[in-house]
Amino acid sequence: MGWTSVDSQSMIPAIQAGDAELRERLLERSLPFVGHEARRFNRNAFIEQEEEYAIALETFNQAIDSFRPERGVPFEAYARLLIRNRLLDHVRHIRREQPTVSLSDSVSEGASTLEETLADPSSGKVQEEMEFREAVFQLELNLKRFGLELASIAGHFPKHLDSRMTCIHIARNLSEDEALFGLLLTKAQLPGAELSRRCGVPVKTIEKNRSSIILLALLLRSELRLIHTYIAFFEKEGLE
């Protein structure tokens, strides 16, 4: 897509400095990209009329303001990550508001039942595999913004049960607070002082376990549901 060129990224410092005309130019040339990302969550051909498109466009505009090239993540990847995270939150919210659907209920008028749809090979494991790869990709991209990699974090993860439980407690507080988690993503900084106040843990302890806390918080906000189960099980075991 044309907007992903180095020339487009080079516009951002001037836009952040207040060049409104240049912002409009970048937004205009980025509309196909924004539409493409929105269609991942809403297949409507006229996506420009849908709420997902408005959310994606607003998030893209915010990405322009919060982008920092010194973090080593290209603007295209950074904008895509923010948009997908925001739309995933939007989808989760909608799902919480919707009533539970029975397996025998029709997905839509004249359609197969949900049970039949789930049994369709074309809509099952392939979709799960795509969602898993997407979740891992987003996790790795998020970690890169903090200068972290999965392999290196695993080698430094706390070995003592109490330390692990502390990291999980802090990460859960971070992941469940929209403002704090948003700050983590947009500024790529761990809000240590605020987490210390909320969790009753010294800032020094939080900084010492920075990489583990960030990884756990990102995992808890990811679509890797099996990992959520493991973390919850580990919490339960640690409290017994």
Summary of the structure (lengths in Angstrom):
residues: 240
radius of gyration: 20.2
end to end distance: 53.4
largest distance: 60.0
contacts: 660
relative contact order: 0.08
helix: 75%
strand: 1%
